[in-house]
Amino acid sequence: MTTFEKLKPIVLEQMRDQTVPVEIDSRLKEDLALASLQMIGLVTNIESAFGITLQIDDFKEANFISLHTLVNMLEENYAI
């Protein structure tokens, strides 16, 4: 299972409108409409699902633009 495949249901769980397609290039705020509280839930669920604790440096806005940037950060920083 790829990182994206594992991440996709976590993202869907946080979305208000789960009919919106979730693709690797989907932008978290613009395309998937994740608000601040949903982003917090996303982070918490990512940590739980992947068995990691995100570090302060991981919370750069550039890491949370799209699923692609999030996947890259997870794979580069946590060898997922």
C-alpha positions in Angstrom: 0.0 0.0 0.0 1.4 3.4 -0.9 1.5 6.4 1.4 -1.2 8.1 -0.6 -3.4 5.0 -0.4 -3.0 4.9 3.4 -3.5 8.7 3.6 -6.6 9.0 1.4 -9.2 7.5 3.9 -7.7 9.6 6.7 -8.3 12.7 4.6 -11.8 11.6 3.6 -12.7 11.1 7.2 -12.0 14.8 7.9 -13.9 16.2 4.9 -17.4 17.6 5.1 -18.3 16.7 1.5 -17.0 13.2 1.0 -18.2 13.2 -2.6 -15.3 15.4 -3.7 -12.7 13.3 -5.4 -9.4 12.9 -3.5 -6.5 12.8 -5.8 -2.7 13.0 -5.2 -2.7 16.6 -6.4 -5.8 17.7 -4.5 -5.1 20.8 -2.5 -6.1 20.4 1.1 -7.8 23.8 1.6 -8.9 24.8 -1.9 -10.0 21.5 -3.4 -10.9 19.5 -0.3 -12.1 22.4 1.8 -10.3 21.4 5.0 -10.7 24.0 7.7 -8.3 24.6 10.7 -10.1 22.1 13.0 -10.2 19.5 10.3 -6.4 20.0 9.7 -5.8 19.3 13.4 -7.8 16.1 13.1 -5.9 15.2 10.0 -2.6 15.6 11.8 -3.7 13.6 14.8 -5.0 10.8 12.6 -1.9 10.7 10.5 0.2 10.4 13.6 -1.9 7.5 14.9 -2.2 5.7 11.5 1.5 5.9 10.7 2.8 5.5 14.3 4.7 8.8 14.2 4.9 12.1 16.0 5.2 15.0 13.6 7.9 17.5 14.6 7.5 21.3 14.7 9.5 21.6 11.4 6.9 19.4 9.7 4.2 22.0 10.1 5.5 24.3 7.4 2.7 25.5 5.2 4.5 24.2 2.2 4.0 20.6 3.5 0.3 21.0 3.7 -0.6 22.5 0.4 -1.7 19.3 -1.3 -1.7 15.6 -0.7 1.4 15.3 -2.9 3.4 17.7 -0.6 2.1 15.9 2.5 3.0 12.5 1.1 6.5 13.8 0.2 7.1 15.2 3.7 6.0 12.0 5.3 8.1 9.8 3.0 11.2 12.0 3.3 11.0 12.6 7.1 9.7 9.3 8.3 10.8 6.7 5.7 7.2 5.7 5.2 
